[in-house]
Amino acid sequence: KDKIQEQAETELPKRWDGMRLISGLFALAIAVYTFISLSSYLFTWAEDQSMIQSDLLFSTHTDVSNQGGKVGLVWANFLVTRLFGLGAFIIPFFFLGVSLFCLRLKRVKLTKLLFISLFGCIIISIAFSFIFSFTKFDALFGGGAGGSYGHFINEWLISMIGISGATAIVVI
């Protein structure tokens, strides 16, 4: 009976182990691709901004400056401009954590990781939007340093409790 168990352990991995490996590698690829696209977007967003609204974006004759290519440009624009601004840089770390979990390289609690990542994205978005709203960089990346999410939350906060109240909440 021991020989049968030993032989079973040395055979090919079970179906779920294979799925975990593929999922982990896929999450790692998404993490790296997202980080490259976001990093490139910081430097090339102004050049590529006109391409976002263009119908010719996915034409083979159109070139973009983003290192993630056209899909990376759209992905980074969505995360930075439409959602969280610079807070979007937490998202690759979330996918890295998912990868570590799937590959069983580190013990990770996915629900805790998800909530911390979302909370971090939101807090950084609101803080950067509030801080940069008093500078000439308010329109950075098209939606501000805090993205559209942070911009609208700060507008609402200021309209409800004023600048001093919004400052207190952002600091806390």
N, C-alpha and C positions, 0 to 999 in steps of 0.2 A: 504494500500500500504506500509506503514511503517513496519508493521508486516512481510510482505513478504520479504522486504529488510533485516530486522534483522535476519530472519530465514536463508536467503541465506548466510549471513555473518558468521553465527555460524555453517554452515554445513561444510563438508569436504573441504579441499583446492581445488582450481581449478587445472586443469591438469598442467598448467605452474608453479604454485607454487610447486607442487610435483616434477617437473623436476628440478626446481632451488634447492630444498632441496637435491635431490639426487646428482646433479652436485656439489653442495657445499661440501657435505660430501665426495664425490669422490675426489675432488680437495684437501681437507684437508688430506685425506688418502695418496694421492700422495706426498703432502708436507712433512708429517711426515716420510713416507717411504724413500723418497729421502734424507732427512736430516740424518736419521739413517744410510742409506747405505753410504753416503758420509763421515760421521763422522767415521764410522767403517773402511772405505777404507784408511783413513789417517794413521791408525795404522796397518792394515793388508795387505796393497797392495803388499809388498815384498813377503809375504808368498803365496798369491793367484795369483801372476803374471804368474806363470807357468801354472796355470789352464785356463787362458784366451785363450791361443792358443790350448789347449788340446781338442781333439775330445770327451773326456770322461767327459767334464764339466757337462753336464746335465744327467750323469749316476746317478742312485740312490746310487751307491757305492762310489761316490766321495763326499768328504766333503770340504767345504770352511770355511775360518775364518770370512768372512764378516757377520755382524749381519743381513744384508738384504738377506742373502742366496745367491744362485747362480744368480738369476735374479738381486738382489741388487748389486752383484759384477760386473756383465756385465754393468748395468746401471751406476754405479759409475765410472767404468773404462772408459766408453764412455764419460761421462761428464768431468772427471778430466784429463785423459790421452789424449784422442783424441780431446777434445774441449778446455775447458776454464781453466784447472788447478784449483787453489784454488778459482778462480772467479765463479766456479760452485756452490758455497755455496749461491749465490744469487737466484738460481733457486727454492729452496724450499720456499723462501719468495715470489716469484712470484706466486706459486701455493697457498700459504696462502692468498695472496691478492685476487686471483680468488675465493677462498673459501669464504672470507669475503663478496665479491660482491654478490655471488650467494645466500648466506645465509642472505643477507641484514643486516649484523651486523655493517657494516661500509660503508660509501659511497666511492666507489673506481672507478676511471676512468681507465678502462681496457687498452685502447690504450696508455695512459700515463704510466701506470704500465709496459706494455710490452716494450716500448721504453727505459724506465729507467733501467729495468732489463737487457735487451740486451746490452745497453750502459755500464752498470756497469760490466757485465761479460767480455766484450771486454776490457775495460780499466784496470780492475784488472788483467786480463790475460796478457796483454801486459806489465804492470808495474812489475808484479811478475817475468815474464820471463826475462825481462831486468835486474832486480835487482839480481836474482839468477844466471844469466848467468856468473857473475863474481865470483861465489863461487864454492865450491866443491859439492854443492847440485843441480848442473845443471840438473842432470838426475833424480831428485826426482819424484816419482810416475810414472816413465817410460817415461814421456813426459816433465818433468820439472814442476816447481811450477806454470808456466803459461800455461801448457798444450801445445799441438801441435800448436794450433792457435797462442798463444803468441810467441812461438818459431819461427814459420815461419814469422810472422810479424816483429819480431825483427831482424831476419836474413836479411830480405828485407830492413828494415830501415837502418841498419848498412851498408849494401852494397851500398845503394843509397846516404846516407848523412853522413856516418861515425859515430863513437861512440859519438863524441861531439854533432852532430846534433840529433842523436837518443836520447841522454840524454835530450837535450832541449825539444824535442817533448814529451817525457815521463813525464818530470816534469810539463810541461804546461798541 
